Amino acid sequence: MQSAPHSGSDEAVWAIGLMTGTALDGFVDTALIRTDGVSVAEFGPFELFPYSDADRALLAEAITQARTWDFQGPEPAIFAQAEDLITRLYAGAVLKLVEKADMRRDDIFFVGGHGLTVLHRPQIGGGGRTRQLLDGAKLAELTGIDTVWDFRSHDVAMGGQGAPLAPIYHTAILRHAGLEGDTSILNLGGVANITWWDGADGLVAFDTGPANGPLNEWVEAHGKGVFDKDGRLAAAGRVHEGRLLEILDNPWFDAPYPKSLDRYDFDAGLVRGLSLKDGAATLTALVAASLELALRLLPTRPKRLVVAGGGRKNPVLMAEIAARCGVSVVDADTIGLRGDAIEAECFALLAVRSARGLPLSFPGTTGVEGPTTGGVISRAG
């Protein structure tokens, strides 16, 4: 476990965070908060800015080619095209959010842009690699706002896994909501990750297994949209418990933290041969069953999970988690948080932390040897 900072003396400033998830849900998540890099002083507006099906297809192809590339040889040519797309989408989202907030660009001190992770190959102790697509220098030029980006690379270079980075923000919002000690935060994006915090100095976080990524992939492969809306397909299917046990036999699930996943370490091929509905049901159950194994690894078992990310909108998935894990499952929105905005808000806070030289990752979150800073700062001027 690792101490988490509790207070900061620097003045809170406005920052915008941007996130593009590996589930490729068709949106750029954008949020404005006022923060000193430790706590949230004020929540500004947030927006999910859609991008086109053509844009989504390009980004999906970049991820596909990244898997073939696997950090061997020159980067695929499509990376430059996809990176330019992400950068311009981000710039448009930033300017629209500033307008929505009825503010000027000069009012915003930092933009924190995560970009799109196309490949993540973590390795404890060094030798890992991670690649996010975003040109932060170009983004600063287009928006006129100082931009922090490439948040993960320094942690990886220092021997950490580069993920997850959200835990330090999760402690800030748990404190903000007055939930300390027996409540953990679960994020359900393409991959699931959990943050455990004891309300004092103990901070642990890691990826627990697949989440929306394989399920979305499965549904899309069958021509039924890009996700299982309201869990309807899973609700109509049957969980193949034998197949589920086979998947969970992978030693990764029992491995101690810290640990992190690439989105495609577990994919829709896990349920190959099943019907559409049974595959959806089994992949949905997998999220909950792998989470149950993860909860056993924590220093103490939380009584409550506050759930963020797109997966919280799937009632079948939420019910599976409650049933298989035996915990109270709470949508972040119901306790005054913003489940669609948490990841974007996180990178706003991390941008301020980075600019002020505060650590982004810790031994209990990424496996790095000591608290580690990160991020590249590109000045607008």
C-alpha positions as CSV (number, residue, x, y, z in Angstrom):
1,M,0.0,0.0,0.0
2,Q,1.0,3.6,-0.6
3,S,0.2,6.9,1.0
4,A,-2.1,9.2,-0.9
5,P,-1.7,13.0,-0.6
6,H,-4.4,14.7,1.4
7,S,-3.9,18.4,1.0
8,G,-2.3,20.9,-1.2
9,S,-1.3,24.5,-0.7
10,D,-1.5,25.7,-4.3
11,E,-4.5,27.5,-5.5
12,A,-7.2,25.6,-7.4
13,V,-7.4,26.4,-11.1
14,W,-9.7,25.4,-14.0
15,A,-8.7,22.5,-16.1
16,I,-10.3,20.4,-18.8
17,G,-9.8,16.7,-19.1
18,L,-10.4,14.5,-22.2
19,M,-10.6,10.7,-22.5
20,T,-11.2,8.4,-25.4
21,G,-12.0,4.9,-24.1
22,T,-10.9,1.6,-25.7
23,A,-14.5,0.5,-25.8
24,L,-14.8,3.0,-28.7
25,D,-18.3,4.1,-27.6
26,G,-18.3,6.9,-30.2
27,F,-17.7,9.8,-27.8
28,V,-14.9,12.0,-26.6
29,D,-15.5,12.4,-22.8
30,T,-14.8,16.0,-21.8
31,A,-15.1,17.6,-18.4
32,L,-14.2,20.9,-16.7
33,I,-13.2,21.0,-13.0
34,R,-11.5,23.5,-10.7
35,T,-8.7,21.7,-8.8
36,D,-5.4,22.1,-7.0
37,G,-4.3,18.7,-8.2
38,V,-5.4,17.0,-4.9
39,S,-9.0,17.8,-4.3
40,V,-11.9,19.1,-6.4
41,A,-13.0,22.6,-5.5
42,E,-15.7,22.9,-8.1
43,F,-17.3,20.8,-10.9
44,G,-17.9,22.6,-14.2
45,P,-19.9,21.2,-17.1
46,F,-19.1,18.1,-18.9
47,E,-20.1,16.8,-22.3
48,L,-19.8,13.6,-24.3
49,F,-19.0,14.8,-27.8
50,P,-19.8,12.3,-30.5
51,Y,-17.6,11.3,-33.4
52,S,-18.7,9.8,-36.6
53,D,-19.0,6.1,-37.6
54,A,-16.2,6.8,-40.1
55,D,-14.0,8.2,-37.4
56,R,-14.8,5.2,-35.2
57,A,-13.8,2.8,-38.0
58,L,-10.5,4.6,-38.5
59,L,-9.7,4.4,-34.8
60,A,-10.7,0.7,-34.6
61,E,-8.5,-0.1,-37.6
62,A,-5.6,1.7,-35.8
63,I,-6.1,-0.6,-32.8
64,T,-6.3,-3.6,-35.1
65,Q,-3.0,-2.7,-36.8
66,A,-1.4,-2.0,-33.4
67,R,-2.0,-5.5,-32.3
68,T,-0.2,-6.8,-35.4
69,W,2.6,-4.4,-34.9
70,D,3.1,-5.2,-31.2
71,F,5.9,-2.7,-30.8
72,Q,8.0,-4.5,-33.4
73,G,9.5,-2.3,-36.2
74,P,8.2,1.0,-37.5
75,E,4.8,2.2,-36.3
76,P,1.9,1.5,-38.7
77,A,1.3,4.5,-41.0
78,I,-2.4,4.7,-39.9
79,F,-1.2,5.9,-36.5
80,A,-0.4,9.4,-37.9
81,Q,-3.8,9.7,-39.4
82,A,-5.6,8.4,-36.3
83,E,-3.5,10.7,-34.0
84,D,-4.4,13.7,-36.1
85,L,-8.0,12.8,-35.9
86,I,-8.0,12.4,-32.1
87,T,-6.1,15.6,-31.7
88,R,-8.6,17.6,-33.8
89,L,-11.6,15.9,-32.1
90,Y,-10.1,16.9,-28.8
91,A,-9.5,20.5,-29.9
92,G,-13.1,20.9,-31.0
93,A,-14.4,19.4,-27.8
94,V,-12.3,21.7,-25.7
95,L,-13.5,24.8,-27.5
96,K,-17.1,23.7,-27.3
97,L,-16.9,23.0,-23.6
98,V,-15.3,26.4,-22.9
99,E,-18.2,28.0,-24.8
100,K,-20.7,25.9,-22.9
101,A,-19.2,27.0,-19.6
102,D,-19.5,30.7,-20.8
103,M,-15.8,31.1,-20.2
104,R,-12.8,32.3,-22.2
105,R,-9.8,30.1,-23.1
106,D,-7.7,32.3,-20.8
107,D,-9.8,31.1,-17.9
108,I,-8.5,27.5,-18.4
109,F,-5.1,26.8,-17.1
110,F,-4.5,23.3,-18.4
111,V,-6.0,20.7,-20.7
112,G,-5.3,17.1,-19.8
113,G,-5.5,14.8,-22.8
114,H,-5.3,11.1,-22.4
115,G,-5.7,10.1,-26.1
116,L,-6.6,6.6,-27.3
117,T,-4.6,3.6,-26.0
118,V,-3.9,1.4,-29.1
119,L,-1.5,-1.0,-27.4
120,H,-0.5,-1.6,-23.7
121,R,2.1,-4.2,-22.8
122,P,2.9,-3.7,-19.1
123,Q,5.7,-5.5,-17.3
124,I,6.6,-5.1,-13.7
125,G,10.2,-4.1,-13.1
126,G,10.7,-2.5,-16.6
127,G,10.6,-3.5,-20.2
128,G,6.9,-2.6,-20.7
129,R,5.6,-0.5,-23.5
130,T,2.4,1.6,-23.9
131,R,1.2,3.8,-26.7
132,Q,-1.6,6.4,-26.7
133,L,-2.5,8.4,-29.8
134,L,-2.5,12.1,-29.2
135,D,-0.3,15.0,-30.4
136,G,-0.3,17.2,-27.3
137,A,1.8,19.9,-28.8
138,K,-0.7,20.3,-31.7
139,L,-3.6,20.3,-29.3
140,A,-2.0,23.1,-27.3
141,E,-1.5,25.0,-30.6
142,L,-5.1,24.5,-31.7
143,T,-6.7,25.4,-28.4
144,G,-4.3,28.1,-27.1
145,I,-4.3,26.3,-23.7
146,D,-1.3,24.6,-22.1
147,T,-1.7,20.9,-22.5
148,V,-0.5,17.9,-20.5
149,W,-0.5,14.5,-22.3
150,D,1.4,11.2,-22.5
151,F,0.6,10.4,-18.9
152,R,1.6,6.8,-18.8
153,S,5.1,6.6,-20.4
154,H,7.2,7.8,-17.6
155,D,5.7,5.4,-15.1
156,V,6.4,2.5,-17.5
157,A,10.0,3.8,-18.0
158,M,10.4,3.7,-14.2
159,G,9.3,0.1,-14.0
160,G,5.6,0.5,-13.4
161,Q,2.7,-0.8,-15.4
162,G,1.5,2.6,-16.5
163,A,-2.0,1.8,-15.3
164,P,-4.3,2.4,-13.7
165,L,-3.9,6.2,-13.3
166,A,-7.3,7.1,-12.0
167,P,-6.8,6.0,-8.3
168,I,-5.5,9.3,-7.1
169,Y,-8.6,11.0,-8.5
170,H,-10.8,8.3,-7.1
171,T,-9.6,9.2,-3.6
172,A,-10.4,12.8,-4.2
173,I,-14.0,12.1,-5.2
174,L,-14.5,9.5,-2.4
175,R,-13.4,12.2,0.0
176,H,-15.6,14.8,-1.7
177,A,-18.6,12.4,-1.4
178,G,-17.8,11.6,2.2
179,L,-17.3,7.9,1.4
180,E,-14.2,6.6,3.1
181,G,-13.0,3.3,4.4
182,D,-15.6,0.7,3.2
183,T,-16.3,2.0,-0.3
184,S,-14.3,1.3,-3.4
185,I,-14.7,2.7,-6.9
186,L,-15.2,0.4,-9.9
187,N,-14.8,1.7,-13.4
188,L,-16.4,-0.3,-16.2
189,G,-14.9,0.8,-19.5
190,G,-13.3,-1.4,-22.1
191,V,-11.5,-3.0,-19.1
192,A,-12.6,-3.0,-15.5
193,N,-10.5,-1.5,-12.7
194,I,-11.0,-1.0,-9.0
195,T,-9.6,1.5,-6.5
196,W,-9.5,0.6,-2.8
197,W,-8.8,3.3,-0.3
198,D,-9.0,3.0,3.5
199,G,-9.7,6.7,4.0
200,A,-6.2,7.3,5.3
201,D,-2.9,6.2,3.8
202,G,-3.8,2.9,2.1
203,L,-4.3,3.0,-1.6
204,V,-4.5,0.0,-3.9
205,A,-5.7,-0.2,-7.5
206,F,-5.6,-2.6,-10.4
207,D,-7.4,-3.9,-13.5
208,T,-9.8,-6.7,-12.5
209,G,-10.5,-8.1,-15.9
210,P,-12.5,-7.4,-19.1
211,A,-15.5,-5.2,-19.0
212,N,-17.4,-3.6,-21.9
213,G,-14.7,-4.3,-24.5
214,P,-15.3,-8.0,-25.3
215,L,-19.1,-7.6,-25.0
216,N,-19.3,-4.7,-27.4
217,E,-17.0,-6.5,-29.8
218,W,-19.3,-9.6,-29.6
219,V,-22.5,-7.6,-30.3
220,E,-20.9,-5.6,-33.1
221,A,-19.6,-8.8,-34.8
222,H,-23.1,-10.1,-35.0
223,G,-24.4,-6.9,-36.6
224,K,-26.6,-5.9,-33.5
225,G,-25.2,-2.5,-32.8
226,V,-22.1,-1.5,-30.9
227,F,-23.1,-2.5,-27.4
228,D,-25.7,-4.6,-25.6
229,K,-28.3,-1.8,-24.8
230,D,-29.8,-2.3,-21.4
231,G,-28.3,-5.8,-21.3
232,R,-31.2,-7.1,-23.3
233,L,-29.2,-9.7,-25.2
234,A,-27.6,-11.0,-22.0
235,A,-30.9,-11.1,-20.2
236,A,-32.3,-13.3,-23.0
237,G,-29.3,-15.6,-22.9
238,R,-27.9,-18.3,-20.6
239,V,-24.5,-18.1,-18.9
240,H,-22.3,-21.0,-19.8
241,E,-20.8,-21.6,-16.4
242,G,-18.4,-24.2,-17.7
243,R,-17.0,-21.8,-20.3
244,L,-16.8,-19.1,-17.6
245,L,-14.7,-21.4,-15.4
246,E,-12.4,-22.2,-18.3
247,I,-11.8,-18.4,-18.9
248,L,-11.2,-17.8,-15.2
249,D,-8.6,-20.6,-15.1
250,N,-6.2,-18.1,-16.7
251,P,-3.5,-17.4,-14.1
252,W,-3.8,-13.7,-14.6
253,F,-7.0,-13.5,-12.5
254,D,-5.3,-15.0,-9.5
255,A,-2.1,-13.0,-9.9
256,P,-1.4,-10.4,-7.2
257,Y,-1.7,-6.7,-7.9
258,P,-0.4,-4.5,-9.3
259,K,-1.6,-5.6,-12.7
260,S,-3.1,-4.1,-15.8
261,L,-4.5,-5.2,-19.1
262,D,-4.5,-4.3,-22.7
263,R,-8.1,-4.1,-24.0
264,Y,-7.5,-7.1,-26.3
265,D,-5.8,-9.4,-23.7
266,F,-9.3,-10.8,-23.4
267,D,-11.6,-10.5,-26.4
268,A,-14.8,-11.8,-27.9
269,G,-13.1,-15.0,-29.0
270,L,-13.6,-16.2,-25.4
271,V,-17.2,-17.2,-26.2
272,R,-16.7,-18.3,-29.8
273,G,-19.2,-21.0,-30.7
274,L,-22.0,-19.7,-28.4
275,S,-25.1,-18.1,-29.6
276,L,-25.4,-14.3,-29.7
277,K,-27.5,-14.2,-26.6
278,D,-25.6,-16.9,-24.6
279,G,-22.3,-15.2,-25.6
280,A,-23.5,-11.9,-24.3
281,A,-24.8,-13.5,-21.1
282,T,-21.4,-15.2,-20.5
283,L,-19.3,-12.2,-21.2
284,T,-21.5,-10.1,-18.9
285,A,-21.1,-12.7,-16.2
286,L,-17.3,-12.8,-16.8
287,V,-17.0,-9.1,-15.7
288,A,-18.7,-9.9,-12.4
289,A,-17.0,-13.3,-11.8
290,S,-13.5,-11.8,-12.4
291,L,-14.3,-8.9,-10.1
292,E,-15.2,-11.4,-7.4
293,L,-11.7,-12.9,-7.7
294,A,-10.2,-9.4,-7.6
295,L,-12.1,-8.5,-4.4
296,R,-10.4,-11.4,-2.7
297,L,-7.0,-9.8,-3.4
298,L,-7.8,-6.5,-1.6
299,P,-6.5,-5.8,1.9
300,T,-10.1,-5.7,3.1
301,R,-13.3,-6.4,1.2
302,P,-15.4,-3.3,0.5
303,K,-19.0,-3.2,1.5
304,R,-20.0,-0.9,-1.3
305,L,-18.9,-0.3,-4.9
306,V,-19.5,3.0,-6.6
307,V,-19.6,2.3,-10.3
308,A,-18.5,4.7,-13.0
309,G,-18.1,4.2,-16.8
310,G,-20.5,3.1,-19.5
311,G,-21.0,-0.4,-17.9
312,R,-23.0,1.1,-15.1
313,K,-25.8,1.7,-17.5
314,N,-26.2,-2.0,-18.2
315,P,-28.7,-3.2,-15.5
316,V,-28.0,-6.9,-16.2
317,L,-24.3,-6.3,-15.6
318,M,-24.9,-4.3,-12.4
319,A,-27.2,-7.1,-11.1
320,E,-24.6,-9.8,-12.0
321,I,-22.0,-7.8,-10.0
322,A,-24.3,-7.5,-7.0
323,A,-25.2,-11.2,-7.1
324,R,-21.8,-12.7,-7.7
325,C,-19.8,-10.4,-5.5
326,G,-22.3,-9.9,-2.6
327,V,-21.7,-6.2,-2.3
328,S,-23.8,-3.1,-2.6
329,V,-23.5,-1.7,-6.1
330,V,-24.2,2.0,-6.5
331,D,-24.3,4.1,-9.7
332,A,-22.0,7.0,-9.2
333,D,-24.7,9.4,-10.5
334,T,-27.0,8.5,-7.5
335,I,-24.5,9.9,-4.9
336,G,-23.8,13.2,-6.6
337,L,-20.9,12.1,-8.8
338,R,-20.9,12.0,-12.6
339,G,-20.4,8.5,-13.8
340,D,-19.9,9.6,-17.5
341,A,-17.4,12.3,-16.6
342,I,-15.1,10.6,-14.0
343,E,-12.4,9.5,-16.4
344,A,-12.3,12.9,-18.1
345,E,-12.3,14.7,-14.8
346,C,-9.5,12.5,-13.7
347,F,-7.2,13.7,-16.5
348,A,-8.0,17.3,-15.7
349,L,-6.8,16.7,-12.1
350,L,-3.8,14.7,-13.3
351,A,-2.8,17.6,-15.6
352,V,-2.7,20.0,-12.7
353,R,-0.8,17.4,-10.6
354,S,1.7,16.9,-13.4
355,A,2.3,20.6,-13.9
356,R,2.9,21.0,-10.1
357,G,5.2,18.1,-9.9
358,L,2.9,15.9,-7.8
359,P,3.0,12.1,-8.3
360,L,0.5,10.4,-10.5
361,S,1.3,6.8,-9.7
362,F,2.3,4.7,-6.7
363,P,3.6,1.3,-5.7
364,G,0.1,0.1,-4.8
365,T,-1.4,1.2,-8.1
366,T,1.1,0.6,-10.9
367,G,3.9,-1.3,-9.1
368,V,6.4,1.5,-9.6
369,E,9.1,1.6,-6.9
370,G,8.1,4.9,-5.4
371,P,5.6,7.8,-6.0
372,T,6.2,8.8,-9.6
373,T,5.4,11.9,-11.6
374,G,4.4,11.8,-15.3
375,G,2.9,13.7,-18.2
376,V,4.4,15.8,-20.9
377,I,3.6,19.6,-20.8
378,S,3.2,21.4,-24.1
379,R,2.9,25.2,-23.8
380,A,0.4,27.0,-25.9
381,G,2.6,30.0,-26.5
